[in-house]
């Protein structure tokens, strides 16, 4: 019979205990929240039953598992920032229901009233509160909202013998005391504040209630993990572990003998020895029990049979070896701590454990559930033998492990075999039909001593082999040499590939190939897999002998190959894909629709596209525009055809040539506003067009060729049909194209310049046009620290400019460094650098002065942090004067009444005031009633208070000192730092710092004594 509902729609009455100061109440609310979306299907994976993969979605993973009054298992999962409670049937192995919840779920437990209870965070009107919630079998959720000051985290949840709920909670911030909460049947909440900053309120620190009503939990004080207890009278006590014991306790449960059982974790400085302990709640006496080797637990449960079960994993070769792990359950006797290990069939890492109505164990991980089968393992006879010994690389076969069950009728072994040796990293192979094989190709040359370990099969225990020796000798090889372009022209690069094959067809595991052209010096190229490649350029007209040698490679036989490369003279340019004499078979398709028509093409050498041409039918009326596009659809150049003839080839010359480079795909197109274009279907099906420096691609070489786009106005053509040639062409020229990387032809300031203004923006002018995306431009001071700056490029003057975001310090040597790639793909082999020295005369300035210009703005205008906070900046002035006010940059969500303050570095407040007449966003200004005098060279702090957070900031902005003479904000990269703050409810001195974040606080300064 279901217990009567006692807490629905009640107000939580807060009782304050142990000097914890909280105020306010919150109402309990109920709502049915069935998810209308289709329920996920469930796959039967042996003993695993998996729904769709929550773990791959945003925030995935499960929180807890509890058996409800309906006999189903209830768990919480998160997908795409939405948390759900799912209901899994252990009988049908299906998800039978799914209910969305408001916040995140940190723990789950079956309540004495037949409902499933859980802890939520991120709820309430501001989504910042925690709650204790319950859900009945119909999906109705009742939420008991905790006071707003409690913060966002609630830990473990359990019930005492009277049916009252107990839980662990955190006060909401680091280094703030948590509390043990008691939610009584009448709805009143009593909070027992921990006397220390006791880290006990995370989901993996469990809470258990002893028979005498005391609450027991796990946590740490100053980094030392201890067991804590709270008597019914409200007194706390702490129980450390014996000397030399583990210090990583996790879960704690009430055993059948009235004692508390807990996971003690790994013994320090041990070979992964794991312990489980028990503690007598009457005396605090502890007993620790060592688990079998390789076990790692963490999820305790008491079965219906009174046995203590610990769910976890076991590693076949110890966890520190990096090998795979297997699912394991440890059955522990509550009378003497004896443990029996049961391993699972797969690497299922449990996240919680529960029992069904029949007393069977179930575990969950993510959105996957597993039924635990506690059966004794069978045994096998394990033999290990090489298929051939000695062997050579590439030879079929390897070292084979055979597993034969020793008991008639036993299931076939599955699992895995791990091969290990000093000479190579361990290799794991699956067991198929009772065998697992380590291929010869995974063994090094020479003699290898190895052993094998069998594991990962729930029906069989792990086994290890005796030591085995295998010898692997070098392999005979053959070498094949091929040229991708033969014959070639003098303007074309020739790509030659040498392929080395071993006996058996495998690739060598090392080595290089030496290429020789005619009688030149050999060039060694390392193998990638079985191939080595070399690009040959500037080959002269004639025939050339290219040779490849695979020799002097330890463990491999030599091989060689040669070929003859024929080279002819380059074509003359300007040039096109189609000759002037070429004409279409179908000059007019009769289609009168407006359409952009184009062709994809490559060039074989760096050059410029100077224009577009197309073949015109008599009915193809204009005006026509021509365009050149990059492969991503970026428009590189366009223009309008003029002086067209009635029909035939029409030509457009661009106002400026467009640099193009080999290997890139470009599209030349024209716009026919009245259609009637030329088209020959299937033209590019069997190949491209052109044989010189510019070629149209075959259909499929880079998507379809013969491209178009219907619609008004010129646009990038990306559709293709029937590999049609629409008779579009480009004009290509190599005249005036650089043959080497760009050089810097001039700089400002010049190298070794002195007396340079502190507002300088160094420039570098180049010999050729640049690819702006390749520009790497930096400025460093004498200490090698990089000055924050923004690089830009002016294509018209071929000039790169570096603009610092701060004035440069006086009398300091700075070094500029720049490197780039030109528009044709020629990269500088090393950067160009030059140095200059700033002047020592202080710069002129006009006041009132501020740290930042009116146009300066943060990278992030609304931080998303809603906590009340004071934000500030440390600053100095180079001259005496007065601070007349405070400024800050406001984001649209930075609401509330803001105050501004001026402080000394010892926390003395020199002035304060309230900002008035604020705008919705941007810079806000407060003027003090009385100006405050400050002294040159002394550090002060300007700050403002954001009661609702959502401050603006730029990360690492103050890694370098920021100067707007005479004011300077020191660097935040070294103590005492800069970018200061304090999380307080009212204006407070901001003493914490962020290693250089700029919170965009400034001041108004006027010089004067």
Secondary structure, DSSP 8 states (H G I E B T S, - for coil): ------STT-B-EEEEETT-------BEEEEE-B--S-----EEETTEEE-S-GGGSTT--EEEEEE-TTS-EEEEEEETTEEEEEEEETTTTEEEEEEEESSEEEEEEE-TTSSEEEEEEEETTTT-EEEEEEE-TT-EEEEEE--GGG-S-EEEEEE-TTS-EEEEE--SSTT---EEEEE-TTSEEEEEE-SS-----STTS-EEE-TTS-EEEEEEETTEEEEEEE-TTS-EEEE---TTS------EEE-TTS-EEEEEEE-TTSSS-EEEEEE-TTT--EEEEE--TTEEEEEEEE-TTS-EEEEEEEETT-GGGT--EEEEEEEE-TTT--EEEEE-SS----SEEEE-TTS-EEEEETTEEEE------B-EEEEEEESSSSEETT-S-EEEEEEEESSTT-----SEEEEEETTEEEEEEE-BTTEEEEEGGGS-SEEEEEEEEEE--TTB--EE---EEEEEE-B-EEEEEEESSSSEETTS-EEEEEEEEETTS---SS-EEEEEETTS--EEEE-BTTEEEEEE----SEEEEEEEEE-S-TTB--EEEEEEEEEE----SSB-SS-TT---S-S-----S-EEEEEEEEESSSEEEEEEEEEE-TT--S-EEEEEEETTS-EEEEEE--S--SSEEEEEEEEEEEEE-TT--EEEEEEETT-----BTTTTSS--B--SSEEE--TBTTB-SSEEEESSS-----EE-TT-B--EEEEEE-TT--SS---EEEEES-TTEEEE-TT---EEEESS-B-GGG-EEEEE-TTS-B--EEEEEETTTTEEEEEESS---TT-EEEEEEE-BBTTS-B-SS-EEEEEEE-SS-----SSB-SS-TT---SBS-----S-EEEEEEEEESS-EEEEEEEEEE-TT--S--EEEEEETTS-EEEEEE--S--SSEEEEEEEEEEEEE-TT--EEEEEEETT----BBTTGGGS-EEETTEEE--SSSTT-SSEEE--SS-----EE-SS-B--EEEEEEE--
